[in-house]
Amino acid sequence: MNIYVLVLIFSVVLASFAQILLKKSASKTYSSRIREYLNWYVVCGYGLMFFSMFITIIAYSGLEFTNVPVIESLGYVVVMFLGYLFFKEKITKKKLLGMAVILCGIFVYYM
């Protein structure tokens, strides 16, 4: 396996954690607009997104561009499981079916 694939997967996981932090911030009520946008969750969430972007750029240097969207789609799977862990969101049969289709697509693409 190419090291750049692992770097891109790491970037996807970071971006998924950033989405969880931003969702956590959106679920809270703040006393002012400034506190709504300048709080720990938002600053860390956007910081992780920014860091993830740089890691993705590094991964691009060693991958063919046709492979990147396939690997990026793993983010949907990671976010679903993180939502379950941190927000106790239900994993329904429809969600599992959708994730299975995504994973099958990735598998078929790389065969």
Summary of the structure (lengths in Angstrom):
residues: 111
radius of gyration: 16.0
end to end distance: 13.7
largest distance: 52.8
contacts: 299
relative contact order: 0.16
helix: 78%
strand: 0%
